[in-house]
Every structure is written in structure tokens, then in C-alpha cells.
Amino acid sequence: MIKKEQREEKANNKRKFTYLIIILFIIMIFIAFIMALNNAGLINFDRLNSLKPKQAELKYTETNDKVKEGIYITDVSEVVEEVMPSIVSITSKTLVNSGMFGPFYSGERYAEGAGSGIIVSKTDSELLILTNNHVVEGAEELSVQFVNEKNVDATIKGTSSRKDVAVISVKLSSLDNETIDAIKIATLGDSTKLKVGNGVIAIGNALGYGQSVTTGVVSAVNREVTIDNTKAKMIQTDAAINGGNSGGALLNSKGEVVGINSVKYSSNGSSNTASIEGMGFAIPITDVKDLITSLMNGKEDTSEATVGIEGYMITEEENSYNLPVGFYVSKVVKGSGADKAGIVIGNIVTEIEGNKVTAFSDLTDVIYGKKKGDKVTLKISYVDGREYAEKTVEVTLS
């Protein structure tokens, strides 16, 4: 009886094993069939997976110094360390009229201004520093602070108001050995090689707080900018340039000076649409290198040619007194070409070289293309009784 039961148990186990083999075989055949369908394109597992609800996830990217060949995360510390000894802060004191306070005249006072400069040369007796003309214009006193925070007096060596460039001088005898050892002469680069997108560094005495560094790119080259009615082609950058940065250096990635930081666009508006950010401008260094050399050597800027008049425009839109449209003369410089030609206060310049003067640029575009000693022809409107009469004068630029 026992043997019979053992035989039956053995037979059952054999049957179970056989069934298992058959099931595994069927599964393998099914898998092979499904894979064949997938390979044939009749079933797409990726598409089936995409039907599953996706969970929110964060995407991480490994940070690497080299993001892409030729493009690097900016670290300008080495360049700045190398160049900073050639940058100075400039403080100017200008005598201004304080005007009236109630019935009392409050007299004159000194107004202090802040700017920057670039050490560009050294002679046997003086250190020569490049800056903007508007930084030093009208200054009664000038003081320069070097990288070691030592302050010394400076004098104006030469200026060009049209190009907004100036060179100031510091006597070497006024510098101690520590300062002489601390400072360096800047290396000038070639601004004509700049391309839009090139990285640049701006260093200057921002807001008079001391030397600060900002970085950005060249936004445009040869951008035409009008400053105080004068047109100039400048380097546009999004590197922050603020008051006090004027006269400081715009550097390329090699630490070469490619521009003189000069001006930024801004707005008096308070709304988001009125504010302007990231529009700073620098004078291309190559455009003024010959001028800088002349100013360093005490020579005049021979390109500075003026008629010798000051005043304001009378336009058709703002002409409430029915005056001739043109440039109204409110001041004539004594001994100038205008003075010698008989131009007086109250005259109105209506034409220059046969072209009507309807904007200040109509005058400057002609005059700034000439040199001292050149002649220009002006048509002048002047009061004759109760009416305006006209005359033509020839003015020698001076």
C-alpha cells in the first residue's frame, strides 16, 4: 500500500514538473512573439510608457568651468589684479555760484566731483594720467588717489572738449617710494579689433566710493551717441558704468585698455518702462591715441575749431515770438573768429555753408569737420528797426 502511494506521488510530481516546463515554454513563446511585434513596429513600448502619468522632477546640470568649447565662466580676478595699479581715482573742486537764498546772495562755493583715470606714461619728471575732459573741466583743484590710497595734487596737461579727452600730470617728486613701487603703466589695446559679444571689464571710481569692477560684453561698436549736442562714435557695453566711472578703463580679456568709460544712458522716469539699464559707452582708445600723444606732450588739439559763440536753438516748434529759425547768439568770445567777423549778441545764425540751421547738429557737423584757421560762411539774421535783416559773413575758426 505504501509503495502504491509512493508511485502515485512520484507520478504527480512528474506531472507538475511537466506542466511547469510547458508553462515556461508558453511564456517564452509569448515573449518572443511580443518582441517580434515590437521589432516590426506594431507595438511601441516607449509610447506605452508615455501614457503613464509623469511625476514632477527637478533637472540638474553639472557645473563645469568649460561650459562649451571657447566659452568659460568669467573669473577676471587675475586681470583686475594686474591692471588695478594703473587705475586712479580723481577728485576735482570747481568754483560754482551758489545763487540766491531768499533776498540774500549766498556767494560762491567749491563743488566736489569724482572721476577716474588711467596711468598711461611716465617721463623723467611727471606721471601722465588719461581721463575724460568733463572730469577735470573747470576744476580749480585736482587730487589723484593711487592704488595704495595715497593722494597727491595734479594739474591739467591738455584737454579736448570735443573728444572729451584730457591728460593730467602728477609730479614724480610728489610721490613717495611706496607709491612709485605700487603703480603701473597701463597697456593700451586695439579697439578696432573689438567684436560684438566680446567680454569686457570696466574699472573706475563708481559714485566716488573707490575703485570698483564690473563686467559685461561689447553690445555694439561704432555706436553713434549725441552728448551735449556733439555726436561721437563709441563702444556700447552692458558693463555697469555710473557716475565716477568716467575716465576709467574699459579692458579686454587680456587686460588691455580698449576704451575710456565716459557716459551711460539713463532716465529720470520712475516706471519700469522708463528706466534704462545696461547701456554704457566708452571712447574707443584707438580713435584718440594720436590725440592722447599730443596732449601728453603739451600740444594743442588742432582739431578743436570753434566759431566763438554760445547760445541756443530757436526752432519752429518753440518759436512763440516769430523769430527767425536758427542758433540765437547769447555770448561772443572776445577775439574769436565770430567777434572779428562782427557777430554780436542777439544775432541768429540761420545758415552755414549754404545749409539751413534748424538743429544744433547742423552747426557742429560742419564745424567739427574743420580745423583751426579754416573758414566758414554763415548767414546771420539781425535786428534792423522793427524787422530782421540778413547778411552773410565769413568766419575764421579759432
FENKA-V366556 format. One record per residue. N is the residue number from 1. RES is the residue in one small letter. SS is DSSP state (H for helix, E for strand, C for the rest). PHI is phi in radians with two decimals (none if undefined). Layout:
N|RES|SS|PHI, N|RES|SS|PHI
This chain:
1|m|C|none, 2|i|H|-1.18, 3|k|H|-1.09, 4|k|H|-1.10, 5|e|H|-1.13, 6|q|H|-1.14, 7|r|H|-1.11, 8|e|H|-1.15, 9|e|H|-1.13, 10|k|H|-1.11, 11|a|H|-1.13, 12|n|H|-1.11, 13|n|H|-1.09, 14|k|H|-1.13, 15|r|H|-1.13, 16|k|H|-1.06, 17|f|H|-1.12, 18|t|H|-1.11, 19|y|H|-1.06, 20|l|H|-1.09, 21|i|H|-1.08, 22|i|H|-1.12, 23|i|H|-1.11, 24|l|H|-1.08, 25|f|H|-1.12, 26|i|H|-1.12, 27|i|H|-1.07, 28|m|H|-1.10, 29|i|H|-1.09, 30|f|H|-1.14, 31|i|H|-1.09, 32|a|H|-1.08, 33|f|H|-1.16, 34|i|H|-1.13, 35|m|H|-1.10, 36|a|H|-1.12, 37|l|H|-1.13, 38|n|H|-1.13, 39|n|H|-1.13, 40|a|C|-1.41, 41|g|C|1.47, 42|l|C|-1.43, 43|i|C|-2.31, 44|n|C|-2.10, 45|f|H|-1.12, 46|d|H|-1.08, 47|r|H|-1.18, 48|l|H|-1.11, 49|n|H|-1.15, 50|s|H|-1.19, 51|l|C|-1.35, 52|k|C|-1.28, 53|p|C|-1.10, 54|k|C|-1.50, 55|q|C|-1.65, 56|a|C|-1.11, 57|e|C|-2.56, 58|l|C|-1.75, 59|k|C|-1.77, 60|y|C|-1.92, 61|t|C|-2.16, 62|e|C|-1.16, 63|t|C|-1.48, 64|n|C|-2.36, 65|d|C|-0.98, 66|k|E|-1.73, 67|v|E|-1.28, 68|k|E|-2.64, 69|e|C|-0.96, 70|g|C|1.62, 71|i|E|-2.13, 72|y|E|-2.20, 73|i|C|-1.12, 74|t|C|-1.37, 75|d|C|-2.35, 76|v|C|-1.83, 77|s|H|-1.06, 78|e|H|-1.18, 79|v|H|-1.12, 80|v|H|-1.08, 81|e|H|-1.06, 82|e|H|-1.28, 83|v|H|-1.62, 84|m|H|-0.92, 85|p|H|-1.12, 86|s|H|-1.69, 87|i|E|-1.86, 88|v|E|-2.21, 89|s|E|-1.75, 90|i|E|-2.11, 91|t|E|-2.02, 92|s|E|-2.05, 93|k|E|-2.14, 94|t|E|-2.12, 95|l|E|-1.39, 96|v|E|-2.21, 97|n|E|-1.49, 98|s|C|-1.35, 99|g|C|1.38, 100|m|E|-1.77, 101|f|E|-2.18, 102|g|C|1.11, 103|p|C|-1.49, 104|f|E|-1.86, 105|y|E|-1.56, 106|s|C|-1.54, 107|g|C|1.41, 108|e|E|-1.82, 109|r|E|-2.59, 110|y|E|-1.66, 111|a|E|-1.82, 112|e|E|-1.73, 113|g|E|-2.18, 114|a|E|-2.12, 115|g|E|-2.72, 116|s|E|-2.30, 117|g|E|-2.67, 118|i|E|-2.22, 119|i|E|-1.28, 120|v|E|-2.01, 121|s|E|-2.87, 122|k|E|-2.48, 123|t|C|-1.87, 124|d|C|-1.19, 125|s|C|-2.19, 126|e|E|-2.57, 127|l|E|-1.83, 128|l|E|-1.91, 129|i|E|-2.17, 130|l|E|-1.56, 131|t|E|-2.73, 132|n|C|-1.52, 133|n|H|-1.07, 134|h|H|-1.21, 135|v|H|-1.29, 136|v|H|-1.97, 137|e|C|-1.05, 138|g|C|1.32, 139|a|C|-1.27, 140|e|C|-1.47, 141|e|E|-2.43, 142|l|E|-2.30, 143|s|E|-2.31, 144|v|E|-2.05, 145|q|E|-1.96, 146|f|C|-1.61, 147|v|C|-1.07, 148|n|C|-1.58, 149|e|C|1.19, 150|k|C|-1.46, 151|n|E|-1.93, 152|v|E|-2.46, 153|d|E|-1.36, 154|a|C|-2.40, 155|t|E|-2.24, 156|i|E|-1.39, 157|k|E|-1.62, 158|g|E|-2.98, 159|t|E|-2.45, 160|s|E|-2.39, 161|s|C|-1.21, 162|r|C|-1.17, 163|k|C|-1.50, 164|d|C|1.00, 165|v|E|-2.18, 166|a|E|-2.55, 167|v|E|-2.14, 168|i|E|-2.01, 169|s|E|-2.18, 170|v|E|-2.14, 171|k|E|-1.22, 172|l|H|-1.08, 173|s|H|-1.15, 174|s|H|-1.55, 175|l|C|-1.78, 176|d|C|-1.49, 177|n|H|-1.09, 178|e|H|-1.05, 179|t|H|-1.19, 180|i|H|-1.05, 181|d|H|-1.25, 182|a|H|-1.42, 183|i|C|-1.55, 184|k|C|-2.43, 185|i|C|-1.59, 186|a|C|-1.24, 187|t|C|-1.73, 188|l|E|-1.57, 189|g|C|-1.80, 190|d|C|-1.93, 191|s|H|-1.23, 192|t|H|-1.25, 193|k|H|-1.57, 194|l|C|-1.17, 195|k|C|-2.18, 196|v|C|-1.06, 197|g|C|1.80, 198|n|C|-1.05, 199|g|E|-1.29, 200|v|E|-2.40, 201|i|E|-2.21, 202|a|E|-1.94, 203|i|E|-2.18, 204|g|E|-3.04, 205|n|C|-1.50, 206|a|H|-1.03, 207|l|H|1.00, 208|g|H|1.33, 209|y|C|-1.45, 210|g|C|2.03, 211|q|C|-1.10, 212|s|E|-2.39, 213|v|E|-2.11, 214|t|E|-2.29, 215|t|E|-2.22, 216|g|E|-3.09, 217|v|E|-2.27, 218|v|E|-1.31, 219|s|E|-1.47, 220|a|E|-2.84, 221|v|E|-2.03, 222|n|E|0.97, 223|r|E|-1.32, 224|e|E|-1.40, 225|v|E|-2.19, 226|t|E|-1.85, 227|i|E|-2.20, 228|d|C|0.88, 229|n|C|1.17, 230|t|E|-2.02, 231|k|E|-1.57, 232|a|E|-2.60, 233|k|E|-1.71, 234|m|E|-2.34, 235|i|E|-1.50, 236|q|E|-1.73, 237|t|E|-2.42, 238|d|C|-1.67, 239|a|C|-1.13, 240|a|C|-1.05, 241|i|C|-2.22, 242|n|C|-2.17, 243|g|C|-0.94, 244|g|C|1.72, 245|n|C|-1.27, 246|s|C|-0.96, 247|g|C|1.58, 248|g|C|-1.40, 249|a|E|-1.71, 250|l|E|-1.83, 251|l|E|-1.98, 252|n|C|-1.53, 253|s|C|-1.17, 254|k|C|-1.54, 255|g|C|1.49, 256|e|C|-1.54, 257|v|E|-1.32, 258|v|E|-1.95, 259|g|E|-2.79, 260|i|E|-1.89, 261|n|E|-1.04, 262|s|E|-2.31, 263|v|E|-2.77, 264|k|E|-2.36, 265|y|C|-1.39, 266|s|C|-2.56, 267|s|C|-2.45, 268|n|C|-1.47, 269|g|C|-1.21, 270|s|C|-1.93, 271|s|C|-1.45, 272|n|C|-1.11, 273|t|C|-1.33, 274|a|C|-1.52, 275|s|C|-1.29, 276|i|C|-2.18, 277|e|C|-2.21, 278|g|C|1.21, 279|m|C|-2.25, 280|g|E|-1.88, 281|f|E|-2.36, 282|a|E|-2.32, 283|i|E|-1.30, 284|p|E|-1.07, 285|i|H|-1.14, 286|t|H|-1.18, 287|d|H|-1.17, 288|v|H|-2.13, 289|k|H|-1.13, 290|d|H|-1.19, 291|l|H|-1.09, 292|i|H|-1.05, 293|t|H|-1.05, 294|s|H|-1.11, 295|l|H|-1.17, 296|m|H|-1.12, 297|n|C|-1.67, 298|g|C|1.31, 299|k|C|-1.58, 300|e|C|-1.29, 301|d|C|-1.42, 302|t|C|-1.21, 303|s|C|-1.40, 304|e|C|-1.34, 305|a|C|-2.19, 306|t|C|-2.35, 307|v|C|-1.31, 308|g|C|1.78, 309|i|E|-2.28, 310|e|E|-2.24, 311|g|E|2.91, 312|y|E|-2.70, 313|m|E|-1.46, 314|i|E|-1.88, 315|t|C|-1.80, 316|e|C|-1.10, 317|e|C|-1.22, 318|e|C|-1.87, 319|n|C|-1.65, 320|s|C|-1.50, 321|y|C|-1.86, 322|n|C|1.01, 323|l|C|-1.52, 324|p|C|-1.08, 325|v|C|-1.29, 326|g|E|2.82, 327|f|E|-1.67, 328|y|E|-1.43, 329|v|E|-1.51, 330|s|E|-1.87, 331|k|E|-2.71, 332|v|E|-2.11, 333|v|C|-1.27, 334|k|C|-1.11, 335|g|C|1.45, 336|s|C|-1.36, 337|g|H|-1.06, 338|a|H|-1.13, 339|d|H|-1.07, 340|k|H|-1.22, 341|a|C|-1.49, 342|g|C|1.57, 343|i|C|-1.31, 344|v|C|-2.24, 345|i|C|-1.04, 346|g|C|1.77, 347|n|C|-1.17, 348|i|E|-2.20, 349|v|E|-1.44, 350|t|E|-1.80, 351|e|E|-2.52, 352|i|E|-2.37, 353|e|C|0.94, 354|g|C|1.44, 355|n|E|-1.88, 356|k|E|-1.12, 357|v|C|-1.81, 358|t|C|-1.96, 359|a|C|-2.56, 360|f|H|-1.03, 361|s|H|-1.14, 362|d|H|-1.10, 363|l|H|-1.37, 364|t|H|-1.17, 365|d|H|-1.09, 366|v|H|-1.43, 367|i|H|-1.15, 368|y|C|-1.27, 369|g|C|-1.63, 370|k|C|-2.11, 371|k|C|-2.09, 372|k|C|-1.00, 373|g|C|1.66, 374|d|C|-1.22, 375|k|E|-1.97, 376|v|E|-2.29, 377|t|E|-1.81, 378|l|E|-2.07, 379|k|E|-1.74, 380|i|E|-2.01, 381|s|E|-1.71, 382|y|E|-2.42, 383|v|E|-1.30, 384|d|E|-2.29, 385|g|C|1.27, 386|r|C|-1.79, 387|e|E|-2.26, 388|y|E|-1.73, 389|a|E|-1.93, 390|e|E|-2.18, 391|k|E|-2.59, 392|t|E|-1.96, 393|v|E|-2.21, 394|e|E|-1.89, 395|v|E|-2.02, 396|t|E|-1.55, 397|l|C|-1.17, 398|s|C|-2.41
